[in-house]
Amino acid sequence: MARFTISRLDTTQGTFRLTGEWTRPGDDHTRTNSDLTIHTLDIMGTDGWLGLKPERNATLIDTLKAEIKSHLRAKRQKSG
């Protein structure tokens, strides 16, 4: 799994910053689907960043996964 940090991600659910690990299809021959693990999750509130507990926000993370993966793919294409 590759570690990542996203300092600001504008999504349909709000603006987030997060860290985690990501395995894309083909990175690990035993996996067929990409795998995403979120370690830290913050949302931009009216007074700044508000820390959220990933383990208590699984539904939100599931909602954000497609946008996070899209961001990571675009970032990788730019750097690679």
N, CA, C and O atoms as a GROMACS GRO file, in nm:
protein
  320
    1MET      N    1   0.084  -0.119   0.000
    1MET     CA    2   0.000   0.000   0.000
    1MET      C    3   0.088   0.125   0.000
    1MET      O    4   0.190   0.130   0.068
    2ALA      N    5   0.046   0.221  -0.076
    2ALA     CA    6   0.118   0.348  -0.082
    2ALA      C    7   0.051   0.449   0.011
    2ALA      O    8  -0.071   0.464   0.009
    3ARG      N    9   0.131   0.516   0.091
    3ARG     CA   10   0.077   0.619   0.180
    3ARG      C   11   0.048   0.745   0.099
    3ARG      O   12   0.115   0.775   0.001
    4PHE      N   13  -0.055   0.818   0.143
    4PHE     CA   14  -0.088   0.944   0.077
    4PHE      C   15  -0.133   1.047   0.178
    4PHE      O   16  -0.179   1.014   0.288
    5THR      N   17  -0.118   1.173   0.139
    5THR     CA   18  -0.169   1.288   0.214
    5THR      C   19  -0.239   1.378   0.115
    5THR      O   20  -0.182   1.415   0.012
    6ILE      N   21  -0.361   1.415   0.145
    6ILE     CA   22  -0.434   1.512   0.064
    6ILE      C   23  -0.458   1.633   0.153
    6ILE      O   24  -0.530   1.624   0.253
    7SER      N   25  -0.399   1.745   0.117
    7SER     CA   26  -0.407   1.863   0.202
    7SER      C   27  -0.540   1.937   0.190
    7SER      O   28  -0.581   2.009   0.281
    8ARG      N   29  -0.607   1.920   0.076
    8ARG     CA   30  -0.738   1.984   0.056
    8ARG      C   31  -0.807   1.916  -0.060
    8ARG      O   32  -0.755   1.911  -0.171
    9LEU      N   33  -0.926   1.863  -0.033
    9LEU     CA   34  -1.004   1.796  -0.136
    9LEU      C   35  -1.147   1.849  -0.129
    9LEU      O   36  -1.218   1.827  -0.031
   10ASP      N   37  -1.187   1.919  -0.235
   10ASP     CA   38  -1.323   1.970  -0.245
   10ASP      C   39  -1.411   1.860  -0.303
   10ASP      O   40  -1.385   1.811  -0.413
   11THR      N   41  -1.514   1.819  -0.228
   11THR     CA   42  -1.602   1.709  -0.269
   11THR      C   43  -1.747   1.753  -0.265
   11THR      O   44  -1.779   1.866  -0.227
   12THR      N   45  -1.833   1.662  -0.305
   12THR     CA   46  -1.977   1.688  -0.298
   12THR      C   47  -2.026   1.695  -0.154
   12THR      O   48  -2.134   1.746  -0.127
   13GLN      N   49  -1.946   1.643  -0.060
   13GLN     CA   50  -1.984   1.639   0.081
   13GLN      C   51  -1.918   1.749   0.165
   13GLN      O   52  -1.947   1.762   0.284
   14GLY      N   53  -1.830   1.827   0.104
   14GLY     CA   54  -1.759   1.932   0.176
   14GLY      C   55  -1.612   1.931   0.139
   14GLY      O   56  -1.572   1.863   0.044
   15THR      N   57  -1.532   2.006   0.213
   15THR     CA   58  -1.388   2.015   0.190
   15THR      C   59  -1.317   1.937   0.299
   15THR      O   60  -1.342   1.957   0.418
   16PHE      N   61  -1.227   1.847   0.257
   16PHE     CA   62  -1.160   1.756   0.350
   16PHE      C   63  -1.008   1.760   0.333
   16PHE      O   64  -0.957   1.797   0.228
   17ARG      N   65  -0.939   1.721   0.438
   17ARG     CA   66  -0.798   1.685   0.429
   17ARG      C   67  -0.788   1.547   0.495
   17ARG      O   68  -0.858   1.518   0.592
   18LEU      N   69  -0.699   1.465   0.443
   18LEU     CA   70  -0.692   1.329   0.492
   18LEU      C   71  -0.558   1.264   0.463
   18LEU      O   72  -0.484   1.307   0.375
   19THR      N   73  -0.530   1.160   0.539
   19THR     CA   74  -0.414   1.075   0.514
   19THR      C   75  -0.463   0.932   0.515
   19THR      O   76  -0.567   0.899   0.572
   20GLY      N   77  -0.384   0.847   0.449
   20GLY     CA   78  -0.421   0.707   0.447
   20GLY      C   79  -0.327   0.627   0.362
   20GLY      O   80  -0.214   0.668   0.333
   21GLU      N   81  -0.375   0.509   0.321
   21GLU     CA   82  -0.300   0.419   0.235
   21GLU      C   83  -0.392   0.370   0.125
   21GLU      O   84  -0.513   0.354   0.145
   22TRP      N   85  -0.332   0.345   0.008
   22TRP     CA   86  -0.409   0.306  -0.109
   22TRP      C   87  -0.336   0.198  -0.187
   22TRP      O   88  -0.218   0.214  -0.219
   23THR      N   89  -0.405   0.090  -0.217
   23THR     CA   90  -0.355  -0.013  -0.308
   23THR      C   91  -0.445  -0.013  -0.429
   23THR      O   92  -0.566  -0.035  -0.420
   24ARG      N   93  -0.385   0.013  -0.544
   24ARG     CA   94  -0.462   0.012  -0.668
   24ARG      C   95  -0.458  -0.126  -0.732
   24ARG      O   96  -0.366  -0.203  -0.704
   25PRO      N   97  -0.556  -0.159  -0.817
   25PRO     CA   98  -0.549  -0.286  -0.889
   25PRO      C   99  -0.417  -0.295  -0.965
   25PRO      O  100  -0.378  -0.200  -1.032
   26GLY      N  101  -0.351  -0.406  -0.955
   26GLY     CA  102  -0.222  -0.424  -1.021
   26GLY      C  103  -0.103  -0.396  -0.932
   26GLY      O  104   0.007  -0.443  -0.961
   27ASP      N  105  -0.122  -0.321  -0.822
   27ASP     CA  106  -0.012  -0.296  -0.728
   27ASP      C  107   0.016  -0.420  -0.645
   27ASP      O  108   0.130  -0.444  -0.604
   28ASP      N  109  -0.087  -0.498  -0.619
   28ASP     CA  110  -0.077  -0.618  -0.538
   28ASP      C  111  -0.149  -0.728  -0.616
   28ASP      O  112  -0.270  -0.720  -0.638
   29HIS      N  113  -0.075  -0.828  -0.659
   29HIS     CA  114  -0.132  -0.931  -0.747
   29HIS      C  115  -0.243  -1.012  -0.683
   29HIS      O  116  -0.315  -1.082  -0.754
   30THR      N  117  -0.259  -1.004  -0.551
   30THR     CA  118  -0.364  -1.082  -0.485
   30THR      C  119  -0.496  -1.006  -0.479
   30THR      O  120  -0.596  -1.062  -0.436
   31ARG      N  121  -0.498  -0.880  -0.521
   31ARG     CA  122  -0.619  -0.800  -0.514
   31ARG      C  123  -0.669  -0.766  -0.654
   31ARG      O  124  -0.590  -0.742  -0.745
   32THR      N  125  -0.800  -0.764  -0.669
   32THR     CA  126  -0.857  -0.724  -0.797
   32THR      C  127  -0.920  -0.586  -0.789
   32THR      O  128  -0.932  -0.518  -0.891
   33ASN      N  129  -0.960  -0.544  -0.670
   33ASN     CA  130  -1.020  -0.412  -0.651
   33ASN      C  131  -0.923  -0.322  -0.576
   33ASN      O  132  -0.841  -0.370  -0.498
   34SER      N  133  -0.934  -0.193  -0.598
   34SER     CA  134  -0.850  -0.101  -0.522
   34SER      C  135  -0.896  -0.100  -0.377
   34SER      O  136  -1.014  -0.119  -0.348
   35ASP      N  137  -0.802  -0.078  -0.288
   35ASP     CA  138  -0.830  -0.079  -0.145
   35ASP      C  139  -0.784   0.054  -0.087
   35ASP      O  140  -0.673   0.099  -0.114
   36LEU      N  141  -0.869   0.116  -0.007
   36LEU     CA  142  -0.842   0.247   0.050
   36LEU      C  143  -0.862   0.241   0.200
   36LEU      O  144  -0.966   0.197   0.247
   37THR      N  145  -0.760   0.284   0.275
   37THR     CA  146  -0.768   0.291   0.420
   37THR      C  147  -0.742   0.436   0.461
   37THR      O  148  -0.639   0.493   0.425
   38ILE      N  149  -0.834   0.494   0.536
   38ILE     CA  150  -0.820   0.632   0.582
   38ILE      C  151  -0.772   0.631   0.727
   38ILE      O  152  -0.832   0.566   0.812
   39HIS      N  153  -0.663   0.704   0.754
   39HIS     CA  154  -0.608   0.713   0.889
   39HIS      C  155  -0.653   0.839   0.962
   39HIS      O  156  -0.689   0.833   1.080
   40THR      N  157  -0.652   0.952   0.893
   40THR     CA  158  -0.701   1.077   0.952
   40THR      C  159  -0.797   1.143   0.854
   40THR      O  160  -0.781   1.134   0.733
   41LEU      N  161  -0.897   1.210   0.909
   41LEU     CA  162  -1.001   1.273   0.829
   41LEU      C  163  -1.044   1.402   0.898
   41LEU      O  164  -1.090   1.399   1.012
   42ASP      N  165  -1.028   1.514   0.830
   42ASP     CA  166  -1.070   1.644   0.882
   42ASP      C  167  -1.163   1.709   0.780
   42ASP      O  168  -1.144   1.694   0.659
   43ILE      N  169  -1.263   1.780   0.829
   43ILE     CA  170  -1.354   1.854   0.743
   43ILE      C  171  -1.338   2.003   0.774
   43ILE      O  172  -1.318   2.042   0.889
   44MET      N  173  -1.349   2.085   0.670
   44MET     CA  174  -1.340   2.229   0.688
   44MET      C  175  -1.473   2.280   0.742
   44MET      O  176  -1.578   2.266   0.678
   45GLY      N  177  -1.468   2.338   0.860
   45GLY     CA  178  -1.586   2.399   0.921
   45GLY      C  179  -1.576   2.550   0.911
   45GLY      O  180  -1.483   2.602   0.850
   46THR      N  181  -1.670   2.619   0.970
   46THR     CA  182  -1.669   2.765   0.965
   46THR      C  183  -1.554   2.825   1.045
   46THR      O  184  -1.512   2.938   1.018
   47ASP      N  185  -1.501   2.751   1.144
   47ASP     CA  186  -1.390   2.800   1.226
   47ASP      C  187  -1.258   2.728   1.198
   47ASP      O  188  -1.164   2.737   1.277
   48GLY      N  189  -1.250   2.660   1.086
   48GLY     CA  190  -1.127   2.589   1.052
   48GLY      C  191  -1.150   2.438   1.042
   48GLY      O  192  -1.264   2.392   1.030
   49TRP      N  193  -1.040   2.363   1.049
   49TRP     CA  194  -1.048   2.218   1.034
   49TRP      C  195  -1.104   2.153   1.160
   49TRP      O  196  -1.068   2.189   1.272
   50LEU      N  197  -1.192   2.056   1.140
   50LEU     CA  198  -1.252   1.979   1.248
   50LEU      C  199  -1.216   1.832   1.227
   50LEU      O  200  -1.249   1.773   1.124
   51GLY      N  201  -1.149   1.773   1.325
   51GLY     CA  202  -1.109   1.634   1.315
   51GLY      C  203  -1.227   1.539   1.331
   51GLY      O  204  -1.308   1.554   1.422
   52LEU      N  205  -1.234   1.442   1.241
   52LEU     CA  206  -1.337   1.338   1.248
   52LEU      C  207  -1.269   1.204   1.274
   52LEU      O  208  -1.156   1.183   1.230
   53LYS      N  209  -1.334   1.116   1.343
   53LYS     CA  210  -1.278   0.983   1.367
   53LYS      C  211  -1.318   0.892   1.252
   53LYS      O  212  -1.437   0.865   1.232
   54PRO      N  213  -1.220   0.844   1.174
   54PRO     CA  214  -1.254   0.759   1.059
   54PRO      C  215  -1.340   0.639   1.096
   54PRO      O  216  -1.430   0.602   1.021
   55GLU      N  217  -1.314   0.579   1.212
   55GLU     CA  218  -1.390   0.459   1.250
   55GLU      C  219  -1.537   0.490   1.279
   55GLU      O  220  -1.621   0.400   1.276
   56ARG      N  221  -1.568   0.616   1.307
   56ARG     CA  222  -1.707   0.655   1.334
   56ARG      C  223  -1.773   0.719   1.212
   56ARG      O  224  -1.889   0.759   1.217
   57ASN      N  225  -1.699   0.729   1.103
   57ASN     CA  226  -1.750   0.795   0.982
   57ASN      C  227  -1.736   0.707   0.859
   57ASN      O  228  -1.707   0.756   0.750
   58ALA      N  229  -1.757   0.577   0.876
   58ALA     CA  230  -1.743   0.482   0.766
   58ALA      C  231  -1.838   0.513   0.650
   58ALA      O  232  -1.801   0.500   0.534
   59THR      N  233  -1.960   0.553   0.682
   59THR     CA  234  -2.057   0.584   0.576
   59THR      C  235  -2.010   0.705   0.495
   59THR      O  236  -2.020   0.704   0.372
   60LEU      N  237  -1.960   0.807   0.562
   60LEU     CA  238  -1.906   0.924   0.492
   60LEU      C  239  -1.788   0.885   0.405
   60LEU      O  240  -1.779   0.926   0.289
   61ILE      N  241  -1.696   0.805   0.459
   61ILE     CA  242  -1.579   0.761   0.383
   61ILE      C  243  -1.622   0.682   0.260
   61ILE      O  244  -1.568   0.701   0.152
   62ASP      N  245  -1.719   0.593   0.276
   62ASP     CA  246  -1.770   0.517   0.161
   62ASP      C  247  -1.824   0.611   0.055
   62ASP      O  248  -1.805   0.588  -0.064
   63THR      N  249  -1.892   0.717   0.097
   63THR     CA  250  -1.947   0.815   0.004
   63THR      C  251  -1.836   0.890  -0.069
   63THR      O  252  -1.851   0.925  -0.186
   64LEU      N  253  -1.724   0.914   0.000
   64LEU     CA  254  -1.613   0.992  -0.056
   64LEU      C  255  -1.514   0.909  -0.138
   64LEU      O  256  -1.434   0.966  -0.212
   65LYS      N  257  -1.517   0.777  -0.126
   65LYS     CA  258  -1.414   0.692  -0.186
   65LYS      C  259  -1.389   0.718  -0.334
   65LYS      O  260  -1.274   0.727  -0.377
   66ALA      N  261  -1.495   0.730  -0.412
   66ALA     CA  262  -1.477   0.753  -0.556
   66ALA      C  263  -1.404   0.884  -0.582
   66ALA      O  264  -1.317   0.890  -0.670
   67GLU      N  265  -1.438   0.989  -0.508
   67GLU     CA  266  -1.373   1.119  -0.528
   67GLU      C  267  -1.228   1.116  -0.480
   67GLU      O  268  -1.141   1.178  -0.541
   68ILE      N  269  -1.201   1.044  -0.371
   68ILE     CA  270  -1.064   1.031  -0.322
   68ILE      C  271  -0.978   0.956  -0.423
   68ILE      O  272  -0.868   0.999  -0.455
   69LYS      N  273  -1.030   0.844  -0.472
   69LYS     CA  274  -0.954   0.764  -0.570
   69LYS      C  275  -0.930   0.841  -0.698
   69LYS      O  276  -0.822   0.832  -0.757
   70SER      N  277  -1.030   0.917  -0.742
   70SER     CA  278  -1.013   0.999  -0.862
   70SER      C  279  -0.902   1.102  -0.842
   70SER      O  280  -0.820   1.123  -0.931
   71HIS      N  281  -0.899   1.165  -0.725
   71HIS     CA  282  -0.795   1.262  -0.693
   71HIS      C  283  -0.658   1.195  -0.692
   71HIS      O  284  -0.562   1.249  -0.748
   72LEU      N  285  -0.647   1.078  -0.631
   72LEU     CA  286  -0.519   1.007  -0.623
   72LEU      C  287  -0.471   0.963  -0.761
   72LEU      O  288  -0.352   0.971  -0.790
   73ARG      N  289  -0.563   0.916  -0.846
   73ARG     CA  290  -0.525   0.876  -0.982
   73ARG      C  291  -0.473   0.996  -1.061
   73ARG      O  292  -0.371   0.986  -1.129
   74ALA      N  293  -0.543   1.110  -1.051
   74ALA     CA  294  -0.501   1.231  -1.121
   74ALA      C  295  -0.365   1.279  -1.072
   74ALA      O  296  -0.281   1.321  -1.151
   75LYS      N  297  -0.345   1.273  -0.941
   75LYS     CA  298  -0.218   1.314  -0.882
   75LYS      C  299  -0.105   1.225  -0.930
   75LYS      O  300   0.005   1.273  -0.959
   76ARG      N  301  -0.132   1.095  -0.940
   76ARG     CA  302  -0.028   1.000  -0.984
   76ARG      C  303   0.005   1.022  -1.132
   76ARG      O  304   0.121   1.014  -1.170
   77GLN      N  305  -0.096   1.051  -1.214
   77GLN     CA  306  -0.072   1.076  -1.357
   77GLN      C  307   0.015   1.199  -1.377
   77GLN      O  308   0.102   1.201  -1.464
   78LYS      N  309  -0.007   1.303  -1.297
   78LYS     CA  310   0.073   1.426  -1.308
   78LYS      C  311   0.218   1.401  -1.270
   78LYS      O  312   0.309   1.459  -1.329
   79SER      N  313   0.240   1.314  -1.168
   79SER     CA  314   0.376   1.293  -1.120
   79SER      C  315   0.447   1.182  -1.195
   79SER      O  316   0.570   1.171  -1.188
   80GLY      N  317   0.375   1.099  -1.265
   80GLY     CA  318   0.436   0.982  -1.324
   80GLY      C  319   0.439   0.981  -1.468
   80GLY      O  320   0.490   0.887  -1.529
   0.00000   0.00000   0.00000
